[in-house]
Amino acid sequence: MEVACLIVPNFLVALARREHPELAKRPVVVGGAPEEHAAVTACSPEAAAAGVAVGTTLRRALALCPNAVFLPVQEGFARAEAQALAELVRERSPLVEAVAPGHLHFEVRGLPRLAGLGDEDYLAQFQEGIAARTRLPVQLGAAHTIFVAHVAALAGQSAPSIPNPKSSIQHPVTLVPGGHERAFLASAPVEVLPVDPVMHTRLRLFGLQLVGQVAEIPVSAMQAQFGADGARARALARGEDHSRIVPEREEVRVTEEIELPA
């Protein structure tokens, strides 16, 4: 394995539930009070099941889910927590990319060997350590490519991870070995492809609901319908991904002091 992806699902909701455990399993809507002229920033699965989605007006969210708990967006707090999470990962990996709050890609090549562990045991300990420090629900996936690792993390506990009988730790970490990428991706919904949502809708209108179906379409047909995005989506669906982790660049400030004669 080369790279890993760490995701805290519904990051803003997870933070709220950590601070207020009584919100567990209750529908939660983050964005403000229902009477505000604003939209939903995040929502829990319980609220989503009632029809609430990111971008829904708060008033509409109240109509759809009247028993939901409405919370304000605490941008400063969320930003600080996301940065703290990223710093914990940087303590363990030399190359980390913060994709979004609660969503990180990072290099793991050679790290299990340095720790004297197998890949699955290393990932399990990594996940458990981060979860214990942050008290957040952490999902972790690893593979040879960024996209496959990302899908593995999204799959969470339901993913068909490869069992390792030599592993001493049984943990729902999803590890996709090299050569298994296309088979692993085949059953994922097309929504995991990093393209415009309009393209997701069009793919489904063409009867393409799974990534494996997209992989079977000739590249010429994908390009004709979707242009460069179509070719890119097909390549990813086939497990072909040459993207690299892009770490955040540290800002360097150069100052010069000049002493003026008295």
C-alpha positions as CSV (number, residue, x, y, z in Angstrom):
1,M,0.0,0.0,0.0
2,E,1.1,3.5,-0.8
3,V,-1.5,6.0,0.4
4,A,-4.4,6.2,2.9
5,C,-7.5,8.3,3.3
6,L,-8.9,9.3,6.6
7,I,-12.5,10.6,6.8
8,V,-14.7,11.7,9.7
9,P,-18.2,11.3,8.2
10,N,-20.4,14.4,8.6
11,F,-17.6,16.2,10.3
12,L,-19.6,19.1,11.6
13,V,-22.3,16.8,13.0
14,A,-19.7,14.5,14.5
15,L,-18.2,17.5,16.3
16,A,-21.6,18.5,17.6
17,R,-22.4,15.0,18.9
18,R,-19.0,14.7,20.6
19,E,-19.6,17.9,22.5
20,H,-23.3,17.0,23.1
21,P,-23.6,13.2,23.4
22,E,-27.4,13.5,23.9
23,L,-27.6,14.3,20.2
24,A,-26.6,10.8,19.3
25,K,-29.2,9.2,16.9
26,R,-31.2,12.4,16.8
27,P,-31.7,14.3,13.6
28,V,-29.3,17.2,13.5
29,V,-29.1,20.1,11.1
30,V,-26.2,22.4,11.0
31,G,-26.6,25.9,9.5
32,G,-28.5,28.0,12.0
33,A,-32.0,28.5,13.4
34,P,-35.0,27.5,11.3
35,E,-36.2,31.1,11.1
36,E,-32.9,32.3,9.5
37,H,-32.7,33.0,5.8
38,A,-29.9,30.5,5.3
39,A,-29.2,27.0,4.0
40,V,-28.2,23.7,5.5
41,T,-24.4,23.3,5.8
42,A,-24.5,19.7,7.1
43,C,-27.0,17.2,8.4
44,S,-27.0,13.9,10.1
45,P,-28.2,10.7,8.4
46,E,-31.4,10.8,10.4
47,A,-32.2,14.2,8.9
48,A,-31.1,13.2,5.5
49,A,-33.5,10.2,5.7
50,A,-36.3,12.8,6.1
51,G,-35.3,14.6,2.9
52,V,-32.9,17.2,4.3
53,A,-29.8,17.8,2.2
54,V,-26.9,20.3,2.1
55,G,-28.2,23.4,0.5
56,T,-31.8,23.0,1.6
57,T,-33.2,26.1,3.2
58,L,-33.5,26.0,6.9
59,R,-37.2,26.6,6.8
60,R,-37.7,23.8,4.3
61,A,-35.5,21.5,6.6
62,L,-37.8,22.3,9.5
63,A,-40.8,21.3,7.4
64,L,-39.2,18.1,6.3
65,C,-37.9,17.2,9.7
66,P,-39.7,19.1,12.5
67,N,-38.1,17.1,15.3
68,A,-34.6,18.0,14.2
69,V,-32.1,19.8,16.4
70,F,-30.9,23.0,14.6
71,L,-27.4,24.2,15.4
72,P,-25.3,27.2,14.3
73,V,-22.2,26.8,12.2
74,Q,-19.2,27.3,14.5
75,E,-16.6,28.0,11.8
76,G,-13.8,28.9,14.1
77,F,-14.2,25.8,16.3
78,A,-14.6,23.5,13.3
79,R,-11.5,25.0,11.6
80,A,-9.4,24.5,14.8
81,E,-10.6,20.9,15.2
82,A,-9.8,20.1,11.5
83,Q,-6.4,21.6,11.9
84,A,-5.8,19.5,15.1
85,L,-6.8,16.4,13.3
86,A,-4.4,17.2,10.4
87,E,-1.6,17.8,12.9
88,L,-2.2,14.4,14.5
89,V,-1.9,12.7,11.1
90,R,1.3,14.8,10.3
91,E,2.9,13.3,13.4
92,R,2.6,9.9,11.8
93,S,3.1,10.5,8.1
94,P,5.7,12.6,6.2
95,L,3.2,13.7,3.5
96,V,-0.3,14.8,4.3
97,E,-3.0,16.6,2.2
98,A,-6.0,18.2,3.8
99,V,-8.7,17.8,1.3
100,A,-11.5,19.2,3.4
101,P,-12.3,19.5,7.1
102,G,-12.2,15.9,8.5
103,H,-10.9,14.5,5.1
104,L,-7.2,13.8,4.7
105,H,-5.0,11.9,2.2
106,F,-1.5,10.8,3.4
107,E,1.4,8.6,2.5
108,V,1.9,5.3,4.4
109,R,4.5,3.7,2.2
110,G,7.1,1.9,4.3
111,L,5.5,3.0,7.6
112,P,4.2,-0.4,8.7
113,R,7.6,-2.0,8.2
114,L,9.3,0.8,10.2
115,A,6.8,0.1,13.0
116,G,7.4,-3.7,12.8
117,L,3.7,-4.4,11.9
118,G,1.7,-5.8,9.1
119,D,-0.3,-3.4,6.9
120,E,-3.7,-4.1,8.5
121,D,-2.3,-4.0,12.1
122,Y,-0.6,-0.7,11.4
123,L,-3.7,0.8,9.9
124,A,-5.9,-0.5,12.8
125,Q,-3.5,1.0,15.4
126,F,-3.4,4.3,13.4
127,Q,-7.2,4.5,13.3
128,E,-7.6,3.6,16.9
129,G,-5.0,6.2,18.0
130,I,-6.6,9.0,16.0
131,A,-10.1,8.1,17.2
132,A,-8.9,7.9,20.8
133,R,-7.2,11.3,20.6
134,T,-10.0,13.1,18.9
135,R,-13.1,11.2,20.2
136,L,-14.4,11.3,16.6
137,P,-15.7,8.5,14.4
138,V,-12.7,7.8,12.1
139,Q,-12.9,5.8,8.8
140,L,-9.7,4.7,7.2
141,G,-8.9,3.2,3.8
142,A,-5.6,2.4,2.2
143,A,-4.5,1.3,-1.3
144,H,-1.9,1.9,-4.0
145,T,-3.8,4.9,-5.4
146,I,-5.5,8.0,-3.8
147,F,-8.9,7.4,-5.4
148,V,-9.1,3.8,-4.4
149,A,-8.0,4.7,-0.8
150,H,-10.7,7.4,-0.8
151,V,-13.5,5.0,-1.8
152,A,-12.2,2.4,0.7
153,A,-12.5,5.0,3.5
154,L,-16.0,6.0,2.3
155,A,-17.0,2.3,2.4
156,G,-16.2,2.2,6.1
157,Q,-17.3,-0.9,8.0
158,S,-19.4,-2.2,5.1
159,A,-16.5,-2.4,2.8
160,P,-15.3,-5.9,1.5
161,S,-11.9,-5.5,3.0
162,I,-9.3,-8.2,2.4
163,P,-9.0,-10.5,5.5
164,N,-5.6,-11.2,6.8
165,P,-5.4,-14.4,9.0
166,K,-2.0,-13.2,10.3
167,S,-3.4,-10.0,11.7
168,S,-3.7,-10.0,15.5
169,I,-6.1,-7.0,15.4
170,Q,-9.6,-7.3,14.1
171,H,-10.6,-3.8,13.0
172,P,-12.9,-2.5,10.2
173,V,-10.0,-0.8,8.3
174,T,-10.4,-1.3,4.5
175,L,-7.2,-2.2,2.8
176,V,-7.2,-2.8,-1.0
177,P,-4.1,-4.7,-2.2
178,G,-2.5,-3.9,-5.5
179,G,-4.2,-5.7,-8.4
180,H,-7.6,-5.7,-6.6
181,E,-8.5,-2.1,-7.4
182,R,-10.9,-2.6,-10.3
183,A,-12.7,-5.5,-8.5
184,F,-13.0,-3.4,-5.4
185,L,-14.4,-0.4,-7.2
186,A,-16.9,-2.3,-9.3
187,S,-19.8,-2.4,-6.8
188,A,-19.4,1.3,-5.7
189,P,-22.1,3.7,-6.8
190,V,-21.2,6.2,-9.5
191,E,-21.5,9.1,-7.0
192,V,-18.0,8.2,-5.6
193,L,-16.5,9.4,-8.9
194,P,-15.1,13.0,-8.4
195,V,-17.1,14.7,-11.1
196,D,-19.9,17.2,-11.3
197,P,-23.2,15.9,-9.8
198,V,-24.8,16.6,-13.1
199,M,-22.6,13.9,-14.6
200,H,-23.7,11.5,-11.9
201,T,-27.3,12.1,-12.9
202,R,-26.5,11.7,-16.6
203,L,-24.7,8.4,-15.9
204,R,-27.7,7.1,-14.1
205,L,-30.0,8.2,-17.0
206,F,-27.8,6.1,-19.3
207,G,-28.3,3.1,-17.0
208,L,-24.9,3.3,-15.4
209,Q,-25.4,3.0,-11.6
210,L,-22.1,1.3,-10.6
211,V,-18.5,2.2,-11.1
212,G,-17.9,-1.2,-12.6
213,Q,-20.4,-0.4,-15.4
214,V,-18.5,2.9,-16.2
215,A,-15.3,0.9,-16.5
216,E,-16.8,-1.2,-19.3
217,I,-17.8,1.7,-21.5
218,P,-15.3,2.5,-24.4
219,V,-13.2,5.5,-23.8
220,S,-14.4,7.0,-27.1
221,A,-18.1,6.9,-25.9
222,M,-17.2,8.5,-22.5
223,Q,-15.3,11.3,-24.2
224,A,-18.1,11.9,-26.7
225,Q,-20.7,12.3,-24.0
226,F,-18.7,13.9,-21.2
227,G,-15.4,15.2,-22.7
228,A,-12.2,15.0,-20.7
229,D,-14.2,14.4,-17.5
230,G,-15.6,11.2,-19.1
231,A,-12.2,9.8,-19.9
232,R,-11.0,10.7,-16.5
233,A,-14.0,9.0,-14.8
234,R,-13.5,5.8,-16.9
235,A,-9.8,5.7,-16.0
236,L,-10.6,6.0,-12.3
237,A,-13.3,3.4,-12.6
238,R,-10.7,1.0,-13.9
239,G,-8.4,1.7,-11.0
240,E,-6.1,3.9,-13.1
241,D,-5.1,6.9,-11.0
242,H,-1.8,8.9,-11.3
243,S,-2.7,11.7,-8.9
244,R,-0.3,12.6,-6.1
245,I,-0.7,13.9,-2.6
246,V,-0.3,17.7,-2.6
247,P,0.7,18.8,0.9
248,E,-0.2,22.3,2.2
249,R,2.7,24.7,1.6
250,E,4.0,26.5,4.6
251,E,4.0,30.3,4.2
252,V,7.5,31.7,4.3
253,R,7.9,35.3,5.1
254,V,11.2,37.1,4.5
255,T,11.8,40.3,6.4
256,E,14.7,42.7,6.3
257,E,15.6,45.3,8.9
258,I,17.4,48.4,7.8
259,E,19.0,50.7,10.4
260,L,18.9,54.3,9.4
261,P,21.7,56.6,10.4
262,A,20.7,58.9,13.3
